[in-house]
Amino acid sequence: MDLKEIFKIMVEKNASDAFIKGNDHVRIRTYTEVSLPIGRGYNNEEMSELIAGITSDREKEELRTKKSCELAIYYEDRWRFRVAIFYEKNNLVIILRKIDLKSISFNELNLPSKLLEQLCVERRGLVLITGMAGSGKSTTIAAMLEFINANFGKHILTIEEPIEFTFEEKKSIINQRDLGKDVFTYNDALRQSVIHSPDVIYISNIRDRDTCYAALSAAETGILVVSTVHSFNAVSTVERIVNFFPADERQFILTQLSLLLKGTFSLRLLPRIDAAGLIPAYEAMTLSPTISALIRENDLDKLPKCISESDIFYMKSFNQCLWELVQAKKISTQTALTYSDEKKELLLLMDRIKYIN
């Protein structure tokens, strides 16, 4: 079984991931669950030959020196597969993540269009899409960039590791830079962007102080910066950004965020009951005057209450979103309770007799 056969199986079975281990079977993930083996795997020699056939000289060197590398492969017109290669117990492993290049509108993805459109029309500032791995962050950002591309004459600059979604230019100009191929570091790319005249910059991940500082600096100069953070809600997002910095710089960063953080959008993908597949639940925080003051004063424990009471600014708590999905019969009550961080609060939103089994 070659890679194209695995791609075909993933498309047919609507699998999000495939796991290929040397001297083991091939397995796929469908709707959060990893399947039983779908076919014979590869021995170590076959794995080496397979990897040699899909990697560039640079990627081969990276795999040799760092013991891991990432790349992307197109399949037919609609699909792109992100490929992660690494060693495990001295054996090679390949993990494939499927990316749908076509279904990236807000409505198709069951995302809140009014909120995300509002964030897309911001002329400057920082927008953070957050969540754990596989929660839909990259797809959400692709939908945002496509909305800007289709509706506004902007220069969109992306800095990615590796490039995932690709776009057909419409009203906007789009330049996508692949980290390691087109530019060596996020910081280099952000410093260079000053003379590239971007209106929108997408950074695939903020994970250290220097990248965060460069992103805030770009946002301050009048650019809309969109990025991802591995955090699970608005409070943990602000805390993660602030904790990139030493103690004596944190008040300055809080002040910057109180002015520049236009919104956080935190995602989780949940199993649905009305159809096969997953549906997003989210928490949304936007920069209202109250939110700005709470961030500036480092009064972060009051953010959740403010979010739940600020629907006029398109804000919504996870529990409010979960409750709406239960009422719409999209997810089960048990799923809502399983994924809620504040189960007691969620129970208060629910009619205990009617909805709790």
C-alpha positions as CSV (number, residue, x, y, z in Angstrom):
1,M,0.0,0.0,0.0
2,D,1.6,3.3,-1.1
3,L,0.8,6.8,0.1
4,K,-1.7,7.5,-2.6
5,E,-3.7,4.5,-1.5
6,I,-3.6,5.8,2.1
7,F,-4.7,9.2,0.9
8,K,-7.6,7.6,-1.0
9,I,-8.7,5.6,2.1
10,M,-8.6,8.7,4.3
11,V,-10.8,10.7,1.8
12,E,-13.3,7.8,1.4
13,K,-13.6,7.2,5.2
14,N,-13.4,10.9,6.1
15,A,-10.4,10.3,8.3
16,S,-8.5,13.3,9.7
17,D,-5.2,11.5,10.4
18,A,-3.2,8.4,9.4
19,F,-0.4,6.8,11.5
20,I,2.3,4.8,9.7
21,K,4.9,3.1,11.9
22,G,7.9,1.1,10.8
23,N,7.2,-2.7,11.4
24,D,3.6,-2.0,12.3
25,H,0.2,-1.6,10.6
26,V,-1.3,1.6,9.2
27,R,-4.1,3.1,11.3
28,I,-6.4,6.1,10.7
29,R,-8.3,8.5,12.9
30,T,-12.0,9.0,12.1
31,Y,-14.1,11.4,14.2
32,T,-11.6,11.4,17.1
33,E,-11.2,7.6,17.3
34,V,-8.2,5.7,16.0
35,S,-9.2,2.7,14.0
36,L,-8.0,-0.9,13.9
37,P,-5.3,-1.5,11.3
38,I,-6.4,-0.8,7.7
39,G,-3.6,-2.7,6.0
40,R,0.0,-4.0,6.2
41,G,2.5,-1.4,7.2
42,Y,6.1,-0.9,6.1
43,N,9.3,-2.5,7.4
44,N,12.2,-0.1,8.2
45,E,13.8,-0.4,4.8
46,E,10.4,0.4,3.0
47,M,9.8,3.3,5.4
48,S,13.2,4.7,4.5
49,E,12.5,4.4,0.7
50,L,9.1,5.9,1.1
51,I,10.5,8.9,3.0
52,A,13.3,9.3,0.6
53,G,10.7,9.6,-2.2
54,I,8.8,12.5,-0.6
55,T,11.5,14.6,1.1
56,S,13.7,17.3,-0.3
57,D,17.5,17.4,0.4
58,R,16.8,20.0,3.1
59,E,14.1,17.9,4.7
60,K,16.4,14.8,4.6
61,E,19.1,16.8,6.3
62,E,16.7,18.1,8.9
63,L,15.5,14.5,9.6
64,R,19.1,13.4,10.0
65,T,20.2,16.2,12.3
66,K,17.0,16.9,14.2
67,K,15.3,13.5,14.0
68,S,12.1,15.0,12.7
69,C,10.8,17.1,9.8
70,E,7.5,18.4,8.3
71,L,6.3,18.8,4.8
72,A,3.0,18.9,2.8
73,I,1.8,16.9,-0.2
74,Y,-1.1,17.6,-2.6
75,Y,-3.6,14.9,-3.6
76,E,-5.9,15.6,-6.5
77,D,-7.4,19.1,-6.6
78,R,-9.1,19.2,-3.2
79,W,-6.8,17.7,-0.7
80,R,-3.4,18.6,0.9
81,F,-1.8,16.4,3.5
82,R,0.5,17.7,6.2
83,V,3.3,15.1,6.8
84,A,5.2,14.8,10.1
85,I,8.1,12.4,10.1
86,F,10.0,11.5,13.3
87,Y,11.8,8.6,15.1
88,E,10.3,6.5,17.8
89,K,12.4,3.8,19.4
90,N,14.8,4.3,16.6
91,N,12.1,3.5,14.0
92,L,10.7,5.9,11.5
93,V,7.1,7.2,11.9
94,I,4.9,9.1,9.5
95,I,1.8,10.9,10.6
96,L,-0.6,12.4,7.9
97,R,-3.1,15.2,8.6
98,K,-5.7,15.7,5.9
99,I,-6.6,19.3,4.9
100,D,-9.7,20.1,2.8
101,L,-8.8,22.9,0.5
102,K,-12.4,23.6,-0.7
103,S,-14.7,23.6,2.3
104,I,-13.4,26.7,4.1
105,S,-16.4,29.0,4.4
106,F,-17.7,29.9,7.8
107,N,-21.1,28.4,7.2
108,E,-19.7,25.1,5.8
109,L,-17.5,24.8,8.9
110,N,-20.4,25.6,11.3
111,L,-18.5,28.7,12.6
112,P,-20.1,32.0,13.8
113,S,-19.9,34.1,10.7
114,K,-20.8,37.5,12.2
115,L,-18.1,37.3,14.9
116,L,-15.3,36.1,12.5
117,E,-16.3,38.6,9.8
118,Q,-16.0,41.3,12.4
119,L,-12.5,40.2,13.3
120,C,-11.6,40.0,9.6
121,V,-12.4,43.7,9.0
122,E,-10.2,45.0,11.8
123,R,-7.6,47.2,10.3
124,R,-4.9,46.6,13.0
125,G,-4.4,44.5,16.1
126,L,-3.9,40.9,17.1
127,V,-6.4,38.0,16.6
128,L,-5.6,34.7,18.3
129,I,-7.3,31.4,17.3
130,T,-6.6,28.9,20.1
131,G,-7.1,25.3,21.0
132,M,-5.3,22.0,21.3
133,A,-3.9,20.1,18.3
134,G,-6.6,19.0,15.9
135,S,-9.2,21.5,17.1
136,G,-9.6,23.3,13.8
137,K,-7.4,26.3,14.3
138,S,-5.7,26.2,10.9
139,T,-9.0,25.6,9.1
140,T,-10.7,28.5,10.9
141,I,-7.8,30.8,9.9
142,A,-8.0,29.6,6.3
143,A,-11.7,30.5,6.3
144,M,-10.8,34.0,7.6
145,L,-8.1,34.6,5.0
146,E,-10.4,33.4,2.3
147,F,-13.1,35.8,3.5
148,I,-10.6,38.7,3.3
149,N,-9.4,37.4,-0.1
150,A,-12.9,37.3,-1.5
151,N,-14.1,40.7,-0.2
152,F,-11.2,43.1,0.2
153,G,-8.2,44.3,-1.8
154,K,-5.5,43.5,0.8
155,H,-2.0,42.2,0.8
156,I,-2.1,39.0,2.8
157,L,1.3,37.6,4.0
158,T,1.5,34.2,5.6
159,I,4.5,32.7,7.5
160,E,3.8,29.0,7.9
161,E,5.6,25.8,9.1
162,P,4.7,24.2,6.6
163,I,2.2,25.9,4.3
164,E,-1.1,24.1,4.7
165,F,-3.9,25.8,2.8
166,T,-3.2,27.4,-0.5
167,F,-5.4,30.1,-2.1
168,E,-6.5,31.4,-5.5
169,E,-6.1,35.1,-5.5
170,K,-9.4,37.0,-5.8
171,K,-9.5,40.6,-4.6
172,S,-6.4,40.3,-2.5
173,I,-2.7,39.6,-3.2
174,I,-1.5,36.6,-1.2
175,N,2.2,35.7,-0.5
176,Q,2.8,32.5,1.5
177,R,6.3,31.9,3.0
178,D,7.3,28.5,4.0
179,L,9.5,28.5,7.1
180,G,12.8,26.8,6.3
181,K,12.4,27.2,2.6
182,D,11.4,30.8,1.9
183,V,12.6,32.3,5.2
184,F,14.5,30.7,8.1
185,T,12.7,32.0,11.3
186,Y,9.5,33.7,12.2
187,N,11.5,36.6,13.6
188,D,13.3,37.1,10.3
189,A,10.0,37.0,8.4
190,L,8.4,39.5,10.7
191,R,11.4,41.9,10.5
192,Q,11.4,41.6,6.7
193,S,7.7,42.2,6.5
194,V,8.1,45.9,7.4
195,I,9.2,46.5,3.8
196,H,6.7,44.1,2.2
197,S,3.7,46.3,2.8
198,P,1.3,43.7,4.2
199,D,-2.2,44.5,5.4
200,V,-2.7,41.1,7.1
201,I,-0.1,38.8,8.4
202,Y,-0.8,35.2,9.4
203,I,1.8,33.6,11.7
204,S,1.1,29.8,12.0
205,N,2.1,29.7,15.7
206,I,3.2,32.0,18.5
207,R,5.3,29.9,20.9
208,D,8.1,32.1,22.3
209,R,8.8,35.6,23.5
210,D,10.6,36.9,20.4
211,T,7.8,35.9,18.0
212,C,5.2,37.3,20.3
213,Y,7.0,40.6,20.6
214,A,7.4,40.8,16.9
215,A,3.7,40.1,16.3
216,L,2.6,42.7,18.8
217,S,5.0,45.2,17.2
218,A,3.6,44.5,13.8
219,A,0.0,44.9,15.1
220,E,1.0,48.2,16.7
221,T,2.2,49.6,13.3
222,G,-1.2,49.1,11.7
223,I,-1.3,45.5,10.5
224,L,-3.9,42.9,11.3
225,V,-1.9,39.9,12.7
226,V,-3.7,36.6,13.0
227,S,-2.0,33.6,14.7
228,T,-2.6,30.5,16.8
229,V,-1.7,29.7,20.4
230,H,-2.0,26.3,22.2
231,S,-4.3,27.4,24.9
232,F,-7.9,26.4,25.7
233,N,-9.8,29.6,26.6
234,A,-9.4,33.4,26.8
235,V,-7.9,33.5,30.3
236,S,-5.2,30.8,29.5
237,T,-4.4,32.6,26.2
238,V,-3.7,35.9,27.9
239,E,-1.7,34.1,30.6
240,R,0.3,32.2,28.1
241,I,1.2,35.3,26.1
242,V,2.2,37.2,29.3
243,N,4.2,34.3,30.6
244,F,6.5,34.4,27.5
245,F,8.0,37.6,29.1
246,P,10.0,38.2,32.3
247,A,8.2,39.6,35.3
248,D,9.5,43.2,34.8
249,E,8.0,43.3,31.3
250,R,4.6,41.8,32.0
251,Q,2.7,45.0,32.8
252,F,3.9,46.5,29.6
253,I,2.6,43.4,27.7
254,L,-0.7,43.5,29.5
255,T,-1.1,47.1,28.4
256,Q,-0.2,46.2,24.8
257,L,-2.8,43.4,24.8
258,S,-5.4,45.7,26.3
259,L,-5.0,47.8,23.2
260,L,-4.2,45.4,20.5
261,L,-5.8,42.0,21.3
262,K,-8.9,42.4,19.1
263,G,-10.2,38.9,19.9
264,T,-9.6,35.3,21.0
265,F,-11.5,32.5,19.5
266,S,-11.0,29.1,21.3
267,L,-12.1,25.9,19.6
268,R,-12.9,22.3,20.5
269,L,-14.3,19.7,18.1
270,L,-17.1,17.6,19.5
271,P,-18.8,14.4,18.3
272,R,-22.3,15.3,16.9
273,I,-25.5,13.3,17.2
274,D,-27.4,14.7,14.2
275,A,-25.0,13.5,11.6
276,A,-21.7,11.7,11.2
277,G,-18.7,13.8,12.1
278,L,-17.6,16.6,14.5
279,I,-18.9,20.1,15.2
280,P,-17.0,23.0,16.7
281,A,-17.8,24.4,20.1
282,Y,-16.1,27.7,20.9
283,E,-15.5,30.5,23.3
284,A,-15.3,34.0,21.8
285,M,-13.8,37.1,23.5
286,T,-13.6,40.5,21.8
287,L,-12.0,43.7,22.9
288,S,-14.8,45.6,24.7
289,P,-14.0,48.5,27.0
290,T,-14.5,46.2,30.0
291,I,-12.4,43.4,28.6
292,S,-9.6,45.9,27.8
293,A,-9.7,47.3,31.4
294,L,-9.6,43.8,32.9
295,I,-6.6,42.8,30.8
296,R,-4.7,46.0,31.5
297,E,-5.3,45.6,35.3
298,N,-4.4,41.8,35.2
299,D,-7.9,41.1,36.6
300,L,-8.1,37.9,34.4
301,D,-10.3,35.9,36.7
302,K,-13.2,38.3,35.9
303,L,-12.9,37.6,32.1
304,P,-15.3,34.6,32.0
305,K,-18.2,36.4,33.7
306,C,-17.7,39.4,31.4
307,I,-17.6,37.1,28.3
308,S,-20.9,35.4,29.3
309,E,-22.6,38.7,29.7
310,S,-21.4,40.5,26.6
311,D,-23.3,38.9,23.6
312,I,-23.8,42.4,22.2
313,F,-20.1,42.3,21.4
314,Y,-20.5,38.8,19.8
315,M,-18.9,37.2,22.9
316,K,-19.9,33.7,24.0
317,S,-18.6,31.3,26.7
318,F,-18.0,27.7,26.1
319,N,-20.9,26.7,28.3
320,Q,-23.3,29.0,26.4
321,C,-22.1,27.5,23.1
322,L,-22.4,23.9,24.5
323,W,-25.9,24.6,25.7
324,E,-27.0,26.0,22.3
325,L,-25.7,22.9,20.6
326,V,-27.6,20.7,23.1
327,Q,-30.8,22.7,22.4
328,A,-30.3,22.4,18.7
329,K,-29.9,18.6,19.1
330,K,-26.4,18.8,17.6
331,I,-24.6,17.2,20.5
332,S,-25.7,15.1,23.5
333,T,-26.0,16.4,27.0
334,Q,-23.3,14.0,28.1
335,T,-20.9,15.3,25.4
336,A,-21.6,18.9,26.6
337,L,-20.8,17.9,30.2
338,T,-17.7,16.0,29.2
339,Y,-16.2,18.9,27.3
340,S,-17.3,21.6,29.7
341,D,-14.6,23.1,32.1
342,E,-17.4,24.4,34.4
343,K,-19.9,21.6,34.7
344,K,-21.8,23.1,37.6
345,E,-22.3,26.3,35.7
346,L,-23.4,24.4,32.7
347,L,-26.0,22.5,34.8
348,L,-27.4,25.8,35.9
349,L,-28.0,26.7,32.2
350,M,-29.9,23.4,31.6
351,D,-33.3,22.3,32.6
352,R,-32.2,19.5,34.8
353,I,-35.3,17.4,34.4
354,K,-35.7,17.7,30.7
355,Y,-32.1,17.5,29.5
356,I,-30.2,15.5,32.1
357,N,-30.6,11.7,31.6
